[in-house]
Amino acid sequence: MLIRLLWRPLRPARPQSVYYLLGGGVVFFLVLASTLTQVYYLTVVGLSPLQMVLVGTVLEATCFVLEIPTGIVADLYSRRLSVLIGVALIGAGMLLQGLVPTFAAVLVAQVVWGTGSTFLSGADEAWIADEIGEDAVGPVFTRETQLSLALTLLALLAAGGLGLIGLGVPLIASGVGLLMLAVVLLLLMPERHFHRTPAQERETVRHMVRTAREGMRVARLRPVVRTIAVVSLVMGLASEAFDRLWTVRVLESFTFRDVAGLDGEVVWFTAIALAGTLVALVVSVVVNRVAPRLVSADHPTWLLATLVALQVVFVVAVAVGGVLWLVLAALWGRTAAGKLAQPIRSAWLNRNLSSRTRATVISMTSQLDAVGQVVGGPPLGALANRTSTSTALVASALVLTPAVFLYARLRPSPGASGGQGDSEGGVARDAVEGNRPAVGLSDGGDDGQAEAGAAGGPVP
């Protein structure tokens, strides 16, 4: 019976409804789990700064290494099966770290969670596109994004309420919820139009190597592409330590008194996460509605350089600030600067790519960001162990600083205007077509992980 259910649902439901349930459910339970995760690691599990960073490194490395092998299931056998495995494994990872508060269990949980996320990554979107057709997915993606944003706010409040019972309770509730979601999907999720991905389109190691080579070739020819690729690596090198250590810095430096008899750390960090999420939403609205010209600027070198410079300043302020409100303002300022820079950078990159190479180069920049996080996190975590968290955060700001100069040194070529040319001229630009709004709120890589940081949203 169970084997048959893996391939055929008991009561097939409308694909759009199932997709809303899947996307909204995964976002809700991931945010529920991750809102207070860093506090849980520090105060219950008792992780050191280096261990905090290693947790993120193991998760990122798992996602990077297994993205291609697990993709075989979605490409060759079943999108539905890949989704079911992914949701169940993510739930198991959450449940494990909530029930067993040890460093070893947390590391194993990251491997399980990361493996699940690679099964889920891309399979959900490919499944809905197969079921309802590529021409009909745009409105579905938009509605699912809106639903997920609303559920994010509800999940933050739920995490705060459950966290008052115990810091591990949100993780346990998330794990149980995701496992139940997998069961519901098993019963309801249809798959009537799956077709195996042609061999030439599958993600394989050979394909990844070919992607890297093609991306490097384009980067050599186009300074804008080359600069953004290097910046992606630099930002990855700097971001992992900050994402993991800002919580350590805040808890080490400030005392959170109880609020109306409720646990001060739970109340404060829930409020910080809520405020950070609202900051990210406001910035997104500004970018999309109030300042669309920023996104379509022909050569936004100084704007991007300024936004990265602000991030450097804000990271230093988080590291050395002696007043809680100053540190929090810097935390949210970094989020705002990153959220504003992300669509500008993406649009600029897309305008400097042809349709033939666009997916290849974007994939390469994502890989470089992931490599940067894996390589850059542990040394900065070790530095925090040997010296202090503030020193490691300042070091991460210094690592990020070259990105400012990489952007600032680019110059538009003489006569380059409108939709033509990059800083060496002669490169035809493709118009940026409507893309699906991102469900996540992170400004880092796009591995799809939703670990909600109080800085304003999920961080990988």
N, C-alpha and C positions, 0 to 999 in steps of 0.2 A: 504493500500500500504506500509506504513512505517513498520507495524508489519511483513509483508511478507519479506521486505528487511532485517529485523533483522536476518532472518534465511536463506534467499537465495539471493545472489547478483544479480544485474540486468545484469551485463556483467562479468561473471567469468573470471579472468585472470590466468596466469601461476603462480602456488604457489611460485616458487623461486623469480619471479619478485615482487610479493606482499610482500614477506618477506624482500627483500632488501628495498622496499619502506617503510615498517613499521619500520624496525630497523634503517635505516638511517634517516628517518623523525623524529622519536622520539628523537634520539640522537641530531640531529641538533637543534630542537626546545628547548630541555632541556638545552643545552649549551647556546643557544641564550638567554634564560631567565635568567640563573643563573650566567653568567659571571660577571655582575655588580649588582647582587641582594643584596649582603652585603652592598655595597655603597648606594644603594637605600634605604635599611632599615635604615641606619644611617642618611643619609642626607635629605631624603624626608619624610619617615615615622617618623623618630626621635626616634628610639628604643634605650633603655638603654642597657648596656651590659647584664644584667639579661634577659631582653626581647629578645635579640638576641639569647641567649642560649635556652630560652623557646620555641622559634620558631622551632629550631632543635629538641628539646625534643618532642614536640607535633607531628612533622612529624614522628620521629622514633617510638614513642609509637603507633601511628595510624597504621603504617606498621606492627609492631609486633603483635598487638591485632587482626587485621583484616586479616592477612595472611591466616589463616585457613578458616574462614567463607566465604570469597570471593572466595577461591579456589574451593568451592562447585560448583560454576557456571561452571568453566572449566572442572571439573571432571564429573558432572552429566548431564549438559545441552548442552554446546557448547563452544569449545575453541574460536571460532570466536566471539561469543557474549561477552565472557569475555574480549577479546582484544578490541572490539569496546567500551564497557563500560569504560575500563581502559583508553584508549586514550582520550575519551571525558571528563572524569572526571579530568585527569591531565590538559587538556587544560582549563577547567573551573576554576581550582585552580589558574593557572597562570594568567588568565584574571582577576579574582577577585582581586588579590593582586596588579595588575598593575593599575586597575581602581579605587580602593578604598584604598588610602594610610593611613590606620589606623592599630593600633596594633590588634584590634579585627578582622578586615577583614583578616589580614595576618594569624592569628591563624586559622580562619575558612578555609582559603585557604589551609593551611597545612593539615587539616583533609580531605578536598576534594581531594587534590593532593595525599596524602598518600593512601587514599582509592582506587583511580584510579590505583596507582602503584601496589597495591596488586592484583587487577583484572588482570593487565597486566603481572605481575611476573610469569614466567614459562609457561603461557598460549601460548605465541608466539612460544616458542621453541617446546612445545608439539604439537601445531597445525601444524607446518611445518614437524615435524617428522611423524605425522599421514598422512599428504598429500603425501609426497614423499618417505617415508620409512626411518627407522633408519639408514640403511646402506648408504644412500645418503646424509645425513645431514652434514657430516664433511666439505666437500668443500663449502657448502652453508654458514655455520657458519663462515668459514675463510674469504670468500669474503665479507660477511656482516660486519665483523670486520674491514677489510681494508677500506671499504666504509665509515663506521662510523668514523674511525680515520681521514680520509680526510675531512669529513663533519664537524668534530669538529673544525678543523682549520678555515674553512670557517665561521662557526657559531661565533667563537670568533671575527673575523673581522667584521661580520655583527652586532654583539652586540655593538662593539665599534662605528660603524657608526650610528646605531639607538640611542645609548646612548647620542650622541652629540645633538640629537633633544630633548631628555628628558630621565631621568633615568628609568622612568616607561614604556617607549615605547618598549624596548625589551621584557618585560614581556607581554605587550598587544599583540605584534606581535606574540610571542610564543603561547599565548592562542588561538588567532585566527587561527594560522597555525595548531595547534593540532586538533582543532575542524574541520577544513577543511579536515585534514588527516583522521579523523574518518568518515567523509562523503564519501571520496574517497574509503576507505576500505569497507564501507557499500555497495558500488556499485560494487567493484571488487573482494573482498576476498572470495574465494570459501571454502567450507567445505564438502568434499565428503566421507571422511573416518573416521569420528569421531566415537569413541566407548567409551561408559561410562567406567570410571575407576572402576575396581573391588573394592568391599567394603574394602577388606583387604589392598588395596594399597592407599586408600584415606587418605588425611591429615585431621585428626579430633583431638579434644582435647585429646581423649583417646590415639590416636596415638602419639601426642606430649608428653604426660606424659610417654608413653612407650619408646619413643625416649630418653627422658631425663634419665630415669632409666637405659636403656641399655648403654647410653653414660657414665654415672657415673660408671657403673660396669667396663667397659673397662678402664676408666681412673684410677680406683683404682688399676688395675692389671698392667698397663703399665705407667711407669714414664714419658716417652716422651709425651704420649697422655695427661696425667694429667697436665704436665707443660704447654703444648700448650693451653689447655683449660683455665687454670688460667691466662695465658698471654693474651688470647683473652678478658677475663673479664677486666683485668687491662688496656689494651689498649683502650677498650671501655670507661672505667671510665675517662681516660685522654683525649681522642680525641675530644669529642663533644665540650668542652670549647675552645680548640685550634682552631678547624675548624671554630667556630663562632667569636672568639675574636681577631684573628690576624689582621683582617681588621680594627677593632676598634683601636687596638694598632697603626697601621700604620697611620691611618687618624688623630688620636689624636696627634701623635708625629712629623709628617712631613707635610710640605706644598707643594702642587703640583701646580706649576705654569702652566699657559696655554701654550700650544705648538702650535706655528704658529696660534695663535688666537683661538685655539680649547680648550675646557674644559680640564683642566689639570688632574682632577681626572679620567675622562672617558678614556683619552688617556693613562695615566700611568697604570691604573688597567687593561685595555685591553692588554697592552704590558706585564704586569706581568703575566697575564693568559696565553698569547701566549708562553712566555719563560718557564713558568712552565710546559705547555703541552709538549713542545719540550724536556725538561729535562726528563719527564716521558717516552717519546718515545725512547730517546737515551738509557736510562737505560734498557728498555724492550729489545732493540736490543742487548745490551751488554749481558744481561742475557741469551737470547735465542741463540745467535750465538757465542759470544766471550768467554763466561765463563759458558758453560753448566755443567762443573764439579762442580761448586758451588751449582747448584741445586741438583745434585745427590750425594753430600757429605754424607758419612755414618752417621756421628755424628757431625753436624755443630754447636755445642753448643757455642763455643767461637766466631764464626763468627756472629751468631745471637745476642749474648750478645753484641758484639761490635757495630753492626748496631743499636740496641736499645739504647745503650749508646750514640751513635752519635745523635740519635733523641732527647734524653734528652738534650744534649748540644745545639743542634740547637734550640730547643724550648726556652731554657733560653736566647740564643742569640737574638731571636726574641723579647723576653720580655724586655731585658735591653739594647739592642744595641742602640747606639746614632747616628749612621750613616746609612742612608737609604740603601746604597749598602750592608752593613754588614747584615742588617735585611733581605734583599731580598735574599742574598746568603744563609743565614741560613734557610730561608723558602724553597728554592729550595733544599738545602742539606737534609732537613728533608724528602722532597718528594722522593729524590733519595734513601735515606737509607731505607725508607719504601717500595718503589717499588722493591728494590733489595732483601729485607728480605721476601717479600710476597711469591714468588714462592719457595724459599728455605724452608720456614716454611711449605708450603702446601705439597711439595714433601716429606719432612721428616715425616710429619703426615701420609700421604698416605702409606709410606713404613712400618709404624708401625701399620697398620690396615689390617684386613682381608676383603675380598670382602663382607662378610656378614654384617660387622659392619661399613663399610666405610661411607656410606651415613648417617647413624645414628649419628656418631661422628662428621662428618663435619657439619651437621645440628645443633648439640648441640653447637659447637664452635661459629657458627654464631649467635645463640640465646644468648649466653653469651656476645658476643660483643654488641649486641643490648641492652641487659639489662644494661650493663655497661654504655652505652651512655645515656640511660634514667635516671639512678640513679646518674651518676657522673656529668652531665651537670649543672643542676640547682644550686647545692651548690657552684660550682666554679663561675657561673654567679652571684650569690648573693655576693660572695666574691669580685668580680670585682666591683659591685655596692657600697659596703661598703668601699673598700680600693682603688684599682686601677686595671686597666686592666693588667698591668705588673705583679702585685702581683698574680693575678689569673692565668696568664700564667706560672709563676714560680711554683705555686702550682700544675698545671697540669703536669709539668715536674717532680715534686717530686712524684706525684701519679704514673707516668710511671716508675720511677726508680726501683721498685721491680722486674719488668720484666727482667732487666739486670741480677740480681742475680738468678732469677728462671732459666734462661738459663744457666748461668755459673756454677751452682751447679750440673748439670747433668753430669754424667760420663759414658762412654761406659763400659759395663761389660767385664771382662777378656775373651778373646777368641772370642768376638763378632766382626764379620767382614763381609765384602761383604754385602749380602742381608739378614743377619740373626741377630736377637737379638736387644734389646734396652738396656737401662742402667741397667736393671736387668736380661737381657739375656732371651733366650728361645722363643722369639716372632718371628714367621715367618713373613717375609715382602712380600707384594705384589709389583710387579713392577708398577711404575706409568705409566699408559697408557695415550695415547694422549688425552688431554682435549681440549675443545673448547677455543680459545683465548678469554679473557675477553674484552667486548666492552668498559666497563668503565675504567677509569684511576685511580680510587680510590684505596687506600691501606687500607681501613677500611672494614666494613662488606659488605656482598653481597646482600643487599636488592634491588639493581638495581637502586637506585636513582642517578640521574646525576646532582647534584648541583655543577657546575664547580667552584672550588675555584682556586684562583690565585696560590696556592701552587702546582698546576700541574694537576688538574683534578677534576672530580666529587667527592664530599664528601657527605655522607648521611645526 
